[in-house]
Amino acid sequence: MVILPRQEAGPPLGPPPSPEYLKESIQTKLLAINCTLFAIAFVTVLLRIYVRVFMLRSFGLDDWLMMVAMLLSIACCVCLIVMVKLGIGLHAEAIKFENILPIFAWTWFYSIFIIFAYSFIKLSIGFFLLRIAQRTNFRRFLYGVQIFLVLFTIGSTLAIILRCRPVRAGWDITLLPPLGTAKCYDNEIFKNVGIFNSSINIATDLLFAILPIPLIWKLHVTKRTKISLAIILSLGFFASATAIVKVPMQANFFKVKDWSGEGAWYYIWQQVEMNVGIIAACLPTLKPLFINLLGSVRALTSGSTPRSKGYKSNTSLGYIKQNSHNDPNSNIALGDMGNTGVKNPYSVNVTTAGARTEFTMYGSPPKREDGISWDMKNNGANSSDESILPLQGAGARDGIVRTTEVTVS
């Protein structure tokens, strides 16, 4: 007997299943995978909040969006745990009849939560990239992708909510014929809409995995830093791979007779895609924490005293972002302030032809060839070349760093 109208009718009933078959269960595996991935994602989000609030003091829109994504991940985790307790992970014949409707109800809400979770993860990544993206065309493209994601999320959600009239019939099979008069569009249409949505998700996953690579490669950081950041941000490729694995399961979802046993792996792959996305989006923000930890480990192994790496409230990503309104070609210069090793920086401001330029000197104020201490602020030559030339003989650790209207996001 086929008790679920959404599953296709099977061949005539054979002998009843054996007790051993009814005892078979993958519930432990489902809970282990789900809870482990959730725990890792939850910890990475907590560490991200710690870095942005306490180390950098720069909590941005991308962080708020990731917090919402994590709340949705919690909702999805709870839904799946309840679904497992009701019978998901057991063979369909082993589920108690009174648990069928509750399973469908929890599954309905789970499908909406996870759609929003996917979108908030990608929106967070997009606004993270906007923190370091400077080219106008690139920023416009990112904003366009963000708007598309919002519209796509609304459309995907409405496809689930408006599938049946009344809406409750989406999970309450007692309202469907022959027991009720509710109307829903065909399972085949619903499946095709789901596959289309999955295709869009795969495309956007790939897009956000590829976009950071050329962006990071143009930053003025060490090659090792570029490679590490590109690899971390490209973990989105793994999220895309899980989405691709999930598509055949989605295409055959209504054909699977054992919808609660064999078909339960579909929900796990959804959890993998969501939580891996959260982890991949948070890891790049933890760079300051990793640097401090590595510095402490090196200090302990060498027997020296750990030093602070200098991450203060004027940094956003563990880097300094410099922007020039007068020179668009000098718009990306990210330097790791924790690695300068300079103890005595001081700065002066110079106004040249109406453009404000800031110079930051490291070390003690340099002296001129005649032995007189040189001071750009007070020597009356703030706008001339002679203010800069005395620094040409500065040592390796002393010197001058030119920035133009430093902007910290």
ABEGO torsion letter per residue (X at the ends): XBABAABBBBBBBBBBBBAAAAABBAAAAAAAAAAAAAAAAAAAAAAAAAAAAAAAGBBBAAAAAAAAAAAAAAAAAAAAAAAAAAGBGBBAAABBAAAAAAAAAAAAAAAAAAAAAAAAAAAAAAAAAAAABABAAAAAAAAAAAAAAAAAAAAAAAAAAAABOBAAAAABAAABOAABABBBBBAAAAAAAAAAAAAAAAAAAAAAAAAAAAAAAABBBBAAAAAAAAAAAAAAAAAAAAAAAAAAAAAAAAABABAABAAAAAAAAAAAAAAAAAAAAAAAAAAAAAAAAAAAAAAAAAGBBBBBAGBBAABAAGBBBBBBAABAAAABBBBBAAAAGBABBBBBBBBBGGBBBBBBBBEBBBBBAAGBBBBAAAAGAAABAAAAAAAAABBAABEBBBBBGBBBX
